[in-house]
Structure formats: C-alpha cells, structure tokens
C-alpha cells in the first residue's frame, strides 16, 4: 500500500492549473491528523462508466467535506484509476483546500460488477452501486433471481442452478447506494425548498422510503412534513408547488386521431407540475384523470 498522502487542493482556479497545483502539493508522508480520510481497496467491481467516489471508498472526517467528497466523480481508464485521478476528482469538491489523507494503492483495478449485481441492475434499472454480499463466484446462468425485486430490499434468496440439475437457495445481503439530497437546516411542514439550503451525499437507499437523488427534482417544492437538518429527503416528503387548485378552470389537452384537442374542464383536485389529478370535462360531464402540464393545462390520460 502507498503511504498516506496529504492533499492540499486550491479551489476556484482553472482545471489545468488546479491539476498542476494538486500534483505539486501531493507529498507522501505519514499523517497523524487530517480533515478527511479516503480509503480504497486494490480491486473494485464497478458498473460501466463513471461512478461516485462514495460508492466504493470509505470516507471519514469533517461532515460536510466528507459528504461533498463522496460525490467526487471517478472515470476509470484502461481498467483502473490512480491516486492522481482521485486527487483531481476531490479538487472539484469541498475537499479542495482541505488536508486529505488518501489510503490506496498507486492504482485501483476496476473489474466488471458481479453477475448478481448486473442482473439486479437490469431488472430494476438502478443507476448506482448494488453491493451483493454472499454471491461470490456465481457466474451468469448459474442462478436465477425472484421476479419483481424492489430497490432497497436488504436481502434476497437466490436460486442456484447446479450442473447436475439439483437446485438450492442461497441468501445474499444487498446494499443499494445512491446520491441523496438533504437540507442543511430543520424545516417545517409547508416550507419551500431552495437550492441554497440543499446538499448532496452518497447514501444507502431504504426500501420503505424512496429517496430524492437530484436536487433539481425539488425546485420550488414544498414539504408535506417537517424534516430535520441532515435527514435524507424522501419522495413522499415533498409535493410540487401548486399550479392547479381544486375547483379551478383548466384546459384539458388530448390527442385524438393524431390531432391535439383542447376542451374546457374543472380541476377536482389540486396538483403541481407532473402530478396526476382528477378533472371534469365540462362538455361531457365525465370525470377523467390527467397529468398537470403547467398552470391551467392538464393532459388527459386514456
């Protein structure tokens, strides 16, 4: 293992100057204390493409710095990434300007994720790391998964398909990683969320409460319930800013024979952009469901 590295990064300078500064200020020596410690194993199994550092690294230290560092983007090249790659990625986070201890080999080898994780990803369309404990050496075609696995489930029974035709079950433990969004301060019910109070970190998803992973999903949203500072915000915690109120006149938009048609209607429920609400067609008096497009317009669902 390479000795601990002390990284002093300079924020808000050009990318080329930043990288040069980072490389010049990387000095190898044993560190007694640091704002942040990042540890990585010699080999990791990763889905294709870039990933967040916090999906695979053990990051400890100052809370806000560690959370920002977990969102550093690593892009492997040639089946590996190096210490310099990690340093450059950290320079784009709040770790820039902090003392960071990096414990890792000169280069981390990147392998394709194991077959169980790959099949779970295909089944669930999960975008981030799925850590599977207990499924080592299970090759594709040597097992089958139960249908309709929900993201966030903590354990799973995998059916083993043996060459002699015998079958057995193997229990595996799962951990689903994802970016999560949280507020820096406690907020009460009906509070409006603003970008200045929201932050990201890599966390573990919970099956019972699907979590918001992109702060853009919360633009002008209001809270259905109060949240504490630092708590991950669940999709069920928020509702979009109302742009249609119950009893308001709306235009009902539909496609008939390839042509767009608009008729007058009344909203029977309130809703924000993207919400599905009940409406009444004033011409036919029928109650329909539709998706709120914008203020005063609802796309009818047939």
Buried (B, 14 or more C-beta within 10 A) or exposed (E): EEEBBBBBBBEEBEEEEBBEBBEEBBEEEEBEEBBBBBBBEEEBBBBEEEBBBBBBBEBBBBEEBBBBBBBBEBEBEEEBBBBBBBBBBBBBBBBBBBBBBBBBBEBBBBEEBBBBBBBBBEBBEBEBBBBBEBBEEBEEEBBEBEEEBEBBBEEBEBEBBEEEEEEEEBEBEBEBBBBBBBBEEEBEEEBEBEEEBBBBBBBBBBEEEBBBBEBEBBBEBBBEEEBEEBBBBBEEBBBBEBBBEEEBEBBBBBEEEEEEEEBEBBBBBBBBBEBEBBBBBBEEEEEBBBBBBEEEBBBBEE
